[in-house]
Amino acid sequence: MDALLKESNGSLTDNEVTAIIARAKTLNIFRKLDSQRSARIIGFLHEAKQLPVSETRRALDLSTAKLNAIDFLSVKFSNTSMFRTDFREAITNKADFASVDLSDSTFISADIQGASFIGSNLNNVDFSEANLYKVDLTNAKITEKQLQSAISIHEALLPNGTLAHDSNFLNNGQTDCNMSFGDNWVLHKGNITVKTSHIDPNSCYFFLRSYNIGAIISRRVHLTKWDSKSWPHSQIILSANMSIGVSIHLKGTNSINDINIHPRLIIPEIPLWIRWKQDGMRVAGSSEKGNATNQLDEPYNLFIVQDETMIIVERENDRVIQWKIGDTNGQVLAGGHGPGDKLNQLNRPSDVVIDKRTDSFIICSRDSRQVVRWSRHSGTTQGESLINGISCRGLAIDDQEFLYVSDFREHVVKRYQMPDMNGFNVAGGHGEGRDASQLNIPTFIFVDQKQSVYVSDTKNHRVMKWEKDAKEGIVVAGGNGEGNGLSQLSFPNVVVVDTFDTVYVADVVNDRLMRWPKGAKEGTVIVGGKGQGSGPSQLNAPIGFSFDRRGNLYVADNQNHRIQRFSIE
């Protein structure tokens, strides 16, 4: 290299042949050095201002260099050509890659927290298992598929200027990362990778190596020091952050026998960049309405239980039916004996929830003005009345086992403490109207973990949020009069709210489902909205919907008498 510099009068930029030879020699040296020495060379070039481009100096080309496992903390690579560079397992926290050509490079398992990729060319860059926490991707060339391969893109600034709130893994705050996997958890199926949390070094993230294969892990939690008799009003709360594709099942064991605990349905985290295929597939019902077990008649609402089984409320068949994904027939769980108020009957039911405390269904039997309970145990032939004289339309149960019921004739949502069933108002109750303290035909409701109540205020064409103990609600979707604009709704019904406070609502008369991010002035159509019809991309009065644990969307297409599944793209 000394001779080359002498021949070139100390310059490697005047002669293209000389530059090519120098580059080859430099890369040969890189491949022979260990990580620490390679890092020193990069640091020297950085301090000597040889990485940035100037008017008289060409970009330093590090393409195809093997830079794996090097600590590049806070190094500035701006305006450098680095295509096909190997950053596998490198530490590039807060590094500056602004306007860098990184095409065809690899950042597999790299720690890139806080790095800047503003305006960078990231075409075909492999970010598999990389940590992109708080990176800046403004105007960068990158695809959603690349982002999905990373361990985390939480709080990353995306190319379109939005902030990501996704983390592609399961968080367990009590796991010691310094212990082996088997010391804390038992792996029953699949393959799991453990990574240290970027927020708390004593916490770990578990993530799937393959969504196709999946994984099952378990951990024993000992409660031997908890005496429920000494503290009769105390509770044991086990919580986890679950991303798309992850579900949790709790199994408690006492001194007598095993007790299966069925957790309340919780919507998975669904990032705003998630999209659904626009053509749906019928997964329940047939081409015609009817009361046979392979038919539906005006399905009103549904939810999905963990084994991919749909629980469907049918208004005109006066029944609740169970339908497993892939089956051509369902199984009647409650009602099905014609409309009426006998113990074995339902009368135009509109909603159903699971009470995990008693392992039973709680059903809104609308036209008999009752809320009834049916046991989930096999062989159950009749229910029992819980609340009488209420014009119920929607139901919800919160984490504290309070039951919420909307009364559409009294324009109020009430909360009941089970089993005493003493109710009090939590939303509305000030007569029919459109003021912030009023509702007009409240239908379906959703309750979050803070006990905030979201209400489809149907005849006001809006969704209202009432925080716990609030005297008035705030509009979170619609509220701009009836219409089909993106800022409007027309007779909204089922509403679901995810962990990001994003509102999903069935916009019935507009034959569409909409998504309203927190604070948004208008929503976006996620499925439907292509005119009323029975085609695979069309809906006809969609009243209810639900998500499975993978984030796929199931719609109760009421007037088409079918359940349509819209898979994630």
LODO-152096 format. One record per residue: x, y, z of N, C-alpha, C in turn. Coordinates in steps of 0.001 Angstrom, whole numbers, plus 500000, padded with zeros to 6 digits. Layout:
REM residues N
XYZXYZXYZ
...
***
This chain:
REM residues 569
500834498789500000500000500000500000500865501258500000
502067501195500723502982502343500729503446502665499320
503849501612498561504326501830497191503222502416496321
502012501949496532500882502448495744500651503934496004
500786504344497269500619505750497605501720506612496992
502978506085497028504085506850496437503888507032494942
503468505932494258503267506015492813502147506991492459
501214507154493362500052508016493085500187509382493732
501424509687494206501662510987494848500720511224496032
500454510128496765499637510237497975498147510255497745
497688510139496491496259510199496189495775508875495627
494601508430496095493987507210495566492756507535494735
492480508800494498491253509177493797491488509680492387
492760510014492065493018510578490738492986509527489647
493359508301490009493462507234489014492483506122489374
491566505788488467490533504783488759491143503412489001
492187503041488222492840501740488399493464501659489778
494145502738490175494755502776491506493695502610492593
492534503273492437491458503178493427490928501756493542
490799501059492399490300499677492418491280498771493152
492599498947492864493619498119493526493623498389495028
493559499675495406493563500030496828492354499448497542
491205499501496894489982498950497487490129497465497738
490667496736496746490844495292496892491782494964498040
492881495713498152493831495472499237493191495760500597
492419496852500651491762497205501914490792496120502357
489994495601501412489028494559501761489718493276502169
490861492952501548491622491770501960492087491912503400
492524493119503760492951493352505141491773493188506095
490616493752505720489426493645506556489092492198506856
489197491345505873488800489947506049489754489202506975
490976489709507155491967489034507993491971489553509421
491351490703509659491382491308510985490237490804511853
490472490845513174489380490519514079488446491722514202
487350491517514946486319492551515019486839493840515637
487648493734516699488125494937517372489016495774516461
489930495127515733490812495881514840490035496490513672
489062495744513161488235496301512083487485497531512563
486990497467513794486279498613514351487199499813514490
488469499570514881489423500676515010489671501346513667
489755500533512597489975501108511269488793501984510864
487577501467511075486394502264510753486375503538511592
486724503409512888486769504587513741487789505600513269
488957505112512826489988506014512305489494506747511062
488878506011510145488363506639508926487295507673509269
486497507340510281485462508285510699486084509570511253
487087509415512157487735510583512749488494511397511706
489053510708510710489804511398509658488889511994508594
487573511864508810486578512418507881486716511832506483
487046510532506438487179509871505148485913509116504750
484914509066505632483667508393505271482703509313504529
482473510542504987481549511401504245482099511803502885
481189512117501967481568512531500620481709514049500585
482736514537499888482895515971499659483008516217498166
483179517465497778483256517791496354484509517209495715
485577517050496499486848516571495930487147515125496279
486312514492497073486626513136497514485462512208497196
485743511116496527484719510131496198484316509362497447
483124508741497388482642507944498521483542506742498746
483822506447500010484574505244500342483664504044500143
484057503135499283483215501998498928483598500803499790
482697500435500741482928499289501616482081498097501205
481584498096499972480712497014499534481435495682499599
480696494658500011481129493262500198482112493091501351
482425494141502110483303493967503264482580493174504345
483319492344505071482757491546506151482924492317507458
481862492947507893481916493814509062481077493252510201
480904491935510217480013491339511196480580491439512611
479658491560513590479957491554515022480841492718515452
480847493822514697481638494997515056480738496003515766
481316496702516757480582497741517469480751499064516728
479653499517516048479681500769515307478881501846516041
478916501838517358478120502765518142478388504215517730
477315504880517260477331506311516917478231506678515752
478718505713514965479551506032513803478688506663512713
479240507669512011478509508377510962478931507826509602
477986507151508909478247506586507592477610507420506479
477140508619506768476334509388505823476977509481504448
476144509294503394476545509436501990477661508479501588
477697507305502214478712506303501889478072505169501104
478802504617500132478299503471499380478698502193500092
477694501406500533477974500199501317477090499047500871
476788498948499582475932497865499117476640496525499304
475828495481499572476290494113499819477244494024501015
477070494892502000477902494855503202477275493922504234
478135493190504935477662492214505917477757492808507320
476600493173507882476535493671509250475929492613510176
476063491370509848475469490293510642475949490372512094
474973490451513032475218490499514475476030491722514902
476147492725514043476885493938514399476067494801515352
476757495660516079476109496612516971476204497976516314
475082498494515856475081499778515149474121500756515813
474028500695517137473133501597517863473457503052517549
472445503816517174472544505255516905473505505589515769
473890504606514970474745504890513819473965505686512778
474675506482511989474045507343510994474272506766509601
473210506166509024473266505615507677472478506494506699
472306507762507009471495508642506172472035508695504747
471134508485503778471454508550502340472509507540501907
472674506463502653473655505426502306473006504388501401
473745503926500401473283502821499556473665501514500234
472691500873500891472910499612501607472248498445500893
471906498605499640471180497570498912471915496242498955
471128495163499137471628493782499173472537493507500366
472537494378501373473325494130502580472535493255503544
473209492799504598472521491983505601472773492542506991
471681492644507760471745493052509158471156491941510038
471329490697509645470741489586510391471225489619511840
470276489606512780470547489584514225471351490791514695
471374491865513927472109493066514328471295493881515326
472005494623516174471363495514517130471487496930516579
470370497483516049470411498728515284469592499815515975
469355499686517260468470500613517957468887502069517743
467919502901517403468156504330517317468947504792516116
469258503892515180470049504277514010469210505107513041
469897505898512215469221506730511220469438506154509830
468308505880509133468343505424507745467605506426506851
467638507700507204466900508712506452467376508729504998
466448508490504076466771508542502656467663507429502162
467853506370502952468768505293502562468115504342501569
468951503720500750468489502684499826468630501339500524
467515500772500979467512499511501720466920498391500880
467035498499499577466499497493498667467162496141498915
466338495120499195466797493744499422467695493600500648
467668494547501577468430494402502818467720493392503719
468491492483504305467936491433505164468019491879506620
466844492163507223466779492573508622466268491442509519
466409490200509103465890489075509885466466489096511300
465569489046512295465931488983513708466732490194514170
466684491286513423467367492514513830466458493343514731
467063494141515584466314495010516484466302496421515907
465155496830515357465011498143514729464265499119515637
464424498948516932463742499810517899464179501269517723
463208502159517512463414503601517401464332504008516253
464437503214515189465223503652514038464412504667513229
465113505504512485464468506523511656464558506090510202
463397505725509615463346505237508240462683506251507309
462709507511507687462067508543506876462609508532505447
461712508405504481462057508414503048463013507295502643
463156506278503476464010505140503113463260504204502177
464001503491501342463418502514500431463418501158501129
462253500769501665462130499525502420460698499034502298
460502497719502328459176497128502167458634496650503509
457308496437503566456687495906504777457218494513505101
457500493719504074458018492369504297459355492422505019
460211493370504666461489493512505354461271493868506824
460329494771507085460061495179508459459511494027509285
458684493195508668458073492080509390459101491031509799
460246490982509126461261489977509450462072490364510679
461995491624511107462770492087512255462149491608513558
462967491552514609462432491216515922461500492327516398
461952493571516232461150494693516708461304495894515791
460173496555515510460199497868514866459453498859515758
459386498553517050458617499381517976459176500801518018
458286501792517869458613503216517896459574503622516784
459667502808515733460450503211514564459653504232513756
460358505222513202459712506206512342459724505663510922
458542505322510401458420504640509123458576505615507957
458803505084506735459012505959505573457888506955505328
456654506580505701455528507490505465455329508500506590
456242508506507568456175509489508636455406509053509861
454808507852509844454068507359511002455000506609511942
454558506494513195455344505823514217454851504394514379
455762503431514294455382502020514414455149501667515872
454155500812516105453873500330517457453778498817517448
454649498193516718454589496739516591455836496126517184
455652494968517798456796494181518242456463492736517930
457297492095517107456948490784516564457284489653517530
457000489853518807457347488813519754456476488900520999
456602487890521844455873487834523109456771488345524221
456280489237525042457078489836526103456737489173527429
457757488714528151457548488184529490458523488880530433
458026489754531261458893490596532063459576489907533218
459251488650533495459828487987534652460922486983534295
461263486863533044462249485864532643463662486405532803
464546485613533403465952485974533559466710485521532327
467204486482531538467869486130530282469194485420530508
469756485536531729471042484899531991470908483420532313
469685482959532479469450481543532735469067480865531434
469280479559531378468933478840530158467419478800529998
466979478598528760465543478593528460464807477575529315
465387476396529488464713475323530197464538475567531675
465357476485532256465236476764533682463961477535534007
463401478195533003462213479008533232460986478469532515
461184478001531312460086477573530466460370476190529902
459296475518529536459405474225528849458921474414527420
459761474047526463459394474143525056458768472820524632
457491472857524236456774471647523855456743471440522349
456830472525521592456699472424520140457361473629519494
457974473405518323458507474504517538459854474979518023
460183476215517705461484476783518025461308478226518467
461888478564519612461775479893520199463173480477520377
463318481754520087464567482461520354464327483482521458
465297483604522368465204484533523486466167485691523246
465669486907523380466499488096523225466333488989524455
467420489636524864467350490573525977466556491810525590
465749492291526524464940493481526270465825494705526097
465465495576525143466198496825524971465742497877525976
464677497583526712464169498518527723464671498131529114
464605496858529432465033496358530735465964495174530519
467262495302530846468209494206530594467913492948531390
467040493041532409466670491860533180465449491146532610
464896491675531529463717491080530912464061490521529543
463213489600529085463463488928527812462264489047526891
462545488915525620461522488770524602461637487370524023
460504486702523890460446485421523195459830485668521827
460404485112520783459764485256519483459903483974518690
458927483755517817458869482542517013459903482584515905
460588481462515697461489481366514553460721481082513279
459509480520513418458686480223512244457222480358512609
456502481272511927455064481401512137454325480199511573
454875479567510545454205478420509941454192477228510888
455325476990511561455416475854512485454786476206513826
455013477444514283454487477863515569455290477288516722
454833477521517924455518477006519107454557476990520285
454827476092521224454077476023522474455085475994523613
454975476943524542455838476970525709454969477065526958
455500476595528079454744476658529328455684477005530474
455104477536531514455877477860532709454993477679533930
455547477111534997454802476901536235454968478118537148
453841478600537655453840479717538599453307479197539929
454119479267540988453717478750542297453023479844543109
451856479510543636451084480452544441450924479935545869
451915479167546345451779478515547650451717479514548804
452289480713548595452295481702549673451060482603549651
450224482397548666449006483217548564447863482486549242
447307483074550274446212482472551041444933483250550741
444084482668549894442860483367549506441889483507550676
442015482652551704441124482765552859441491483976553714
442790484247553826443232485401554613442939486709553896
443014486667552556442746487872551759441651487550550752
440386487487551200439295487019550324439034487918549125
439453489177549181439182490087548072440416490313547197
441471489570547447442683489744546645442573488946545352
443455489272544407443446488608543108444869488300542673
445000487249541885446253486956541203446073487363539750
446920488260539267446816488742537889448064488329537124
447872487560536079448952487169535180448697487849533849
449668488601533357449461489345532117450635489140531179
450367489335529898451408489216528878451033490075527694
452040490640527028451825491326525759451858490293524655
450769490135523916450682489099522896450551489733521530
451484489426520653451411489947519297450545489024518449
450380489375517172449577488571516261450144487159516183
449276486163516304449710484776516219449984484148517564
449797484896518674450120484385520001448867484399520862
448639483320521596447529483278522539448025482673523842
447243482842524907447650482366526217446539481506526809
446917480427527469445957479560528147446473479293529552
445636479551530559446010479335531944445355478066532463
446123477252533168445590476034533773445964476036535248
444939476180536112445191476200537541444979474833538165
445775474504539171445673473214539857445515473459541354
444463472879541957444333472968543403444514471585544016
444248471454545299444501470187545988443497469106545626
442397469479544963441357468499544644441449468048543191
441431468984542261441467468619540846441972469800540027
442056469591538736442503470650537830441342471581537506
441640472834537406440646473833537029441127474529535772
440370474450534710440716475160533479440144476566533526
440998477535533317440580478930533324440512479411531890
439362479900531474439183480376530103439285481898530106
440374482453529602440525483907529633439542484596528705
439207485847529057438322486654528224438990486915526886
438183486966525838438715487253524515439377488622524499
440640488671524061441371489927523951441876490056522530
441616491191521910442067491393520543443586491483520511
444240490896519513445697491026519429446091492426519006
447372492741519207447882494012518713447913493970517188
447299494948516555447253494987515090447853496306514627
449088496298514137449714497543513674448902498178512548
449034499489512410448251500212511413448631499859509991
449830499268509791450206498920508415449638497574507979
448997496854508903448392495570508537447227495812507576
447156494983506531446059495040505573445456493640505425
444197493609504998443501492351504791443195492160503311
443193490902502873442786490612501503441358491101501299
441080491661500146439780492277499907438712491278499474
439117490094499053438158489034498738438039488112499940
436826488027500488436602487157501624436228485747501203
436260484833502170435894483443501926434822483038502932
433769482405502454432692481980503346433165480812504199
433048480946505528433472479890506446432312479366507278
431131479960507141429930479446507811428716479938507042
427674479092507017426483479401506240426563478785504857
425469478924504118425412478378502758424929479478501819
424604479092500604424172480082499613422771480614499897
422018479942500764420669480383501104420487480387502617
419609481262503086419318481286504512418433480099504881
418476479719506147417655478610506621417984478291508055
417282477276508602417494476916509999418154475564510174
418633474952509073419408473721509194420769474056509804
421482473036510277422762473299510938423871473677509961
423605473584508653424580474074507667424178475439507109
423171476059507748422672477348507279422651478370508419
422586479631508028422435480730508968421281481610508509
420698482336509463419646483299509131419891484565509951
420436485561509275420776486846509870421726486703511067
422953486246510807423950486232511891424209487653512376
424202487831513682424273489176514251425662489519514767
426262488582515459427606488814515990428291487474516183
429597487514516429430359486286516642431643486622517368
432275485593517927433653485708518382434333484364518173
435664484389518227436477483205517951437109482745519249
436970481456519574437666480902520726438981480304520256
439827479894521197441220479601520888441427478458519909
440539477509519872440734476373518968440110476635517601
440027477909517217439503478309515910438063477839515705
437280478048516734435855477764516677435082479071516792
434102479254515917433275480456515935432040480232516802
431732481198517638430482481228518390429631482324517753
428507481933517138427721482834516294426328483030516894
425893484281516953424529484609517376423675484791516128
422584484009516031421656484118514895420338484727515375
420016485871514839418805486552515295417542485822514862
417407485510513569416155484957513065415978483480513394
417065482760513678416939481364514110416874481245515628
416946482365516328416793482391517793417716481384518472
419001481446518096419924480463518651421350481005518660
422185480336519459423635480517519424424222479212518922
425040479304517885425561478109517240427087478134517235
427671476970517428429131476805517386429527476217516042
430550476796515421430940476352514076432461476315514004
433019475138513849434471475015513753434936475362512345
436064476069512273436617476465510984436890475219510147
436372475196508937436567474054508048435399473101508004
434485473190508992433312472313508998432211472892508107
431337472009507645430197472450506829428929472591507656
428952472123508897427790472217509778428205472780511122
427242473435511773427464473925513115426725473088514138
426903473442515404426251472739516508425550473769517388
424252473575517614423472474522518411423881474405519879
424208475560520493424616475589521893423521476121522808
422680477010522288421618477607523103420467477997522196
419227477820522686418046478170521905417808477184520780
417257477703519682416952476840518547415593476190518628
414756476657519557413414476091519724412342477133519413
412632478010518493411679479051518147411755480217519109
411167481368518729411222482536519606410303482373520812
410778482840521972409953482768523172410754483127524398
410076483109525557410749483462526803410817482288527771
410628481059527240410825479877528075412316479665528319
412656478819529300414049478624529673414869477963528575
414200477254527654414940476604526562414883477417525268
414407478663525360414241479487524165415027480798524262
415289481368523095415782482732522959414834483472522023
414843484787522083413948485569521233414748486701520583
415139486445519320415936487390518530417174487846519305
418048486912519643419267487269520387420184488146519541
420946489007520209421812489938519479423279489854519871
423599489327521052425008489291521462425234488189522485
426494487770522613426870486721523556428301486963524009
428578486685525286429934486725525829430128485492526700
431388485195527019431701484074527900432005484608529292
431349484028530297431662484304531694432605483207532163
433901483522532256434889482497532590434751482037534043
434168482887534907434019482511536311433101481314536472
432017481277535699431056480177535795431102479259534578
432028479519533649432150478738532413430798478644531713
430245479805531411428914479846530806428845480959529761
427808480871528919427490481939527980426505482904528635
426715484193528443425724485195528806425202485776527503
423877485730527324423260486025526029422239487144526186
422248488043525244421236489095525174420060488578524349
418952488230525004417735487779524328416845489004524154
417049489696523046416547491056522888415036491178523033
414279490400522255412833490611522209412095490003523391
412760489174524192412148488739525450412591489641526601
413378490682526265413841491694527210414511491049528419
415466490150528093416183489424529138417672489317528804
418462489196529851419837488709529738419859487362530439
420275486319529721420194484956530248421573484310530262
421698483260531074422940482507531170422696481050530768
423578480517529917423550479108529540424914478498529853
424906477393530581426159476710530892426813476183529617
428148476171529591428886475629528446429082474121528560
428666473531529667428832472093529841427951471340528850
428455470252528338427698469457527366426414468936528003
425364468852527209424081468368527694423167469454528224
423615470708528207422772471804528689421606472031527733
420393472045528258419197472194527414418400473457527716
418763474184528776418036475404529090418938476356529867
418515477621529885419286478634530581418566479144531804
419097480223532371418484480880533519418530482385533298
417574483076533847417485484523533666418404485238534654
419171486225534136420019487057534990419408488432535210
418921489053534124418333490393534190417036490377533397
415974490897533967414683490979533296414302492438533053
413442492635532043412909493962531783413919494943531225
414855494452530415415864495324529828415909495100528317
415917496174527552415968496073526083417431496014525650
418044494872525919419488494761525701419800494594524217
420964495090523823421453494890522457422895494378522474
423747494942523340425149494538523377425601494182524776
426664493343524846427196492868526118428718492979526122
429295493093527321430747493035527485431047492630528916
432197491979529122432684491645530461434108492169530572
434414492877531679435773493386531834436618492421532659
437882492802532888438810491928533598438456491752535067
437605492632535597437189492525536990435874491764537139
435414491161536041434189490359536037432921491200536201
432967492462535815431751493259535735431104493027534378
429771492935534369429009492756533139428439494100532698
428602494422531422428087495664530852426988495323529851
425875496061529929424723495809529064424222497138528509
423996497187527191423389498385526599421873498199526538
421153499225526972419688499248526927419300500288525882
418878499804524687418679500746523586417395501562523724
416437501097524528415217501892524725415426502994525769
416262502736526751416540503735527786417770504579527439
418437504242526330419589505014525838420684505097526908
421052503925527428422006503876528528422817502583528462
424030502624529013424831501418529237424985501260530740
424675500054531239424750499790532668425825498753532971
426394498875534163427380497906534635426808497150535823
426975495831535801426434494960536841427570494183537495
427504494071538820428467493257539542427873491878539754
428498490872539159427994489506539304428556488897540587
427810488030541275426480487522540902425307488349541449
425589489469542155424497490226542779423602490902541749
424181491288540599423451491897539485422821493230539861
423534493988540719423104495356540994423733496266539947
422899496969539172423414497748538057423401499241538297
424342499960537646424326501416537661424846501933536326
424491503160536004424804503731534696426290504052534563
426861503730533394428250504097533105428367504905531818
427301504987531030427300505798529806425860506149529466
425601507399529116424245507817528789423372507894530025
422083507596529808421142507642530920420518509005531141
420701509930530188420132511273530306419129511531529191
418465510465528787417468510592527745418072510547526358
417189510367525383417622510329523985418151511688523549
419310511700522886419860512964522420421249512797521852
421846513910521416423156513876520791424198514678521563
423845515171522773424829515849523603425891514856524069
426986515377524626428085514518525070427680513599526216
426604513955526927426140513122528040425017512181527632
424648512186526341423496511421525883423875510398524811
422964509447524633423073508448523573421730508360522856
421754507801521657420526507589520888420606506207520247
419957505243520880419992503826520492421417503277520593
421939503137521820423236502468521979423090500978521693
423986500448520895423889499030520536425062498254521133
426130498090520389427222497232520857428261498034521629
428953497341522530429885498001523443431179497211523527
432232497919523906433540497306524149434124497972525384
434733497174526267435328497693527501436808497344527513
437674498350527706439111498084527712439592497773529122
440906497594529285441462497191530574441394498300531616
441158499527531180440999500641532119439534500882532459
438669499992532013437224500077532219436604501273531498
437267501750530456436637502717529566435641501979528687
434480502585528474433406501956527714433286502643526353
433390501852525294433181502337523932431789501894523487
430986502833522982429589502562522649429315502946521203
428680502039520463428152502406519148426840503152519365
426911504459519223425756505346519403425050505412518048
424224504392517795423837504052516427423085505159515699
422062505729516318421277506746515606421944508119515598
423011508271516378423835509474516265424999509255515302
425095508041514773426088507704513748427512508032514221
427814507537515427429126507804516007429479506709517006
430761506627517348431232505769518434431740506683519536
431255506451520763431609507287521906432471506501522888
433403507198523518434227506614524580433893507304525897
433539506483526881433260506984528224434311506390529161
435211507236529655436197506754530606435521506417531932
436210505643532750435631505213534020435209506423534856
433969506386535328433371507421536185433137508748535458
433248508763534134433026510003533384431543510352533341
431242511641533290429868512121533169429481512363531716
430496512464530851430262512683529430431208511808528622
430820511553527384431667510782526494432342511675525469
433312511100524760433975511811523669433821510985522395
433730511662521268433575510983519984434931510445519532
434997509153519198436242508552518710436111508041517280
434905508050516728434695507677515320433356508250514878
433308508781513660432071509355513153431743510672513833
430436510892514030429997512116514686429845513294513756
429917513044512453429776514112511466428515513933510626
427487513406511265426241513155510562426290511854509791
425104511386509404425038510141508636425572510369507226
426372509417506739426903509536505386427916508455505101
428470508480503895429438507467503483430835508034503271
431073509279503732432422509828503679433326509140504687
434629509344504570435576508705505481435503509284506889
434861510425507057434679511001508391433298510693508955
432535509845508253431153509581508639430894508089508828
429818507813509553429302506463509720427803506490509454
427246505309509182425809505187508997425328503952509753
424739504193510928424234503145511817425343502159512204
426368502635512927427443501737513373426916500703514357
427505499518514319427114498455515246428332497941516013
428759496703515796429822496132516628431081496996516570
431672497226517737432899498014517857433920497219518662
435167497232518189436284496570518864437430497568518925
438140497588520045439249498527520230440497497736520591
441614498001519892442831497238520164443682497939521221
444867497379521487445716497893522556446313499249522232
446237499676520968446709501003520585445570502027520594
444403501645521115443198502488521113442693502768519708
443042501910518761442482501999517415441089501393517431
440125502121516876438724501696516884438397501005515567
437834499806515656437321499074514499435808499012514647
435075499375513585433624499478513717432942498971512454
431811498274512659430977497814511548430059498954511128
430283499471509923429505500586509369428405499973508508
427274499656509141426304498713508589425693499174507269
425102500354507247424388500798506047425354501060504892
426593501395505199427600501598504150428276500294503727
427857499180504338428345497847503945429871497776503974
430448498233505094431904498250505199432335498163506657
433599497787506863434226497852508173435308498918508115
435392499719509175436321500843509177437276500772510359
438435501397510165439449501501511216439734502989511468
439650503383512732439897504774513131441039504790514142
442255505204513746443352505322514715443018506346515799
443679506233516919443440507148518037443662508592517594
442678509439517846442780510853517524442500511212516078
442192510215515231441978510479513806440664511214513576
440647512080512581439439512799512197438613512021511176
439241511033510559438516510174509628439121508780509678
438353507811509193438807506433509217439192505934507843
439597504670507790439898504009506523439052502746506426
438671502397505219437897501177504986438867500003504944
438628498978505769439524497823505766438963496670504934
437644496476504917437007495515504005435624496059503645
435093495588502519433788496048502065433879497427501439
432737498122501441432694499455500856432681499452499347
432368498317498750432354498189497289430928498016496759
429997498579497481428605498451497093427970497233497729
426673497341497991425949496227498605425870495066497624
426205493865498095426169492704497216426642491458497926
426691490361497179427066489062497744428365488533497156
429088489364496409430377488951495874431398488768496982
432548488153496678433555487896497717434131489164498335
434092490289497610434621491547498147433517492456498662
432271491974498625431133492797499017430506492295500309
429784493190500977429044492866502182427636493428502053
426729492877502871425350493350502887424897493433504344
424981494637504893424627494895506293425503494097507257
426814494336507247427689493652508215427470494230509604
426974493423510523426657493923511860427766493600512848
428255492353512819429262491933513783430537491470513119
431609491408513904432883490901513400433773490541514582
434830489801514280435788489416515310437118489104514647
438188489097515444439518488726514972439925487411515618
440656486566514874441253485403515515442639485787516026
443339484828516642444620485153517272445701485494516260
445470485195514981446431485563513936446126486927513331
444996487509513724444617488801513181443704488716511984
443319487486511561442359487359510462440995487878510915
440242488402509977438988489093510276437794488241509848
436820488074510757435600487312510491434409488263510617
433572488293509587432479489262509525431136488543509473
430216488950510355428834488470510305428105489277509237
428061488732508023427471489395506849425972489132506896
425256489988507622423906489708508084422940489336506972
422787490177505963421782489938504931422252488957503857
423519488586503876424001487498503013423994486167503755
423636486199505056423442484981505856424697484099505833
425839484732506059427107484004506008428123484684506925
429171483927507245430343484481507911431471484499506889
432043485664506651433136485830505701434452486010506455
435480485285506019436811485475506594437683486257505617
438311487319506120439257488119505348440632487924505980
441514487239505263442830486910505800443772488099505697
444750488139506591445796489161506523446623488947505268
446949490040504592447769489943503380449183489496503728
***
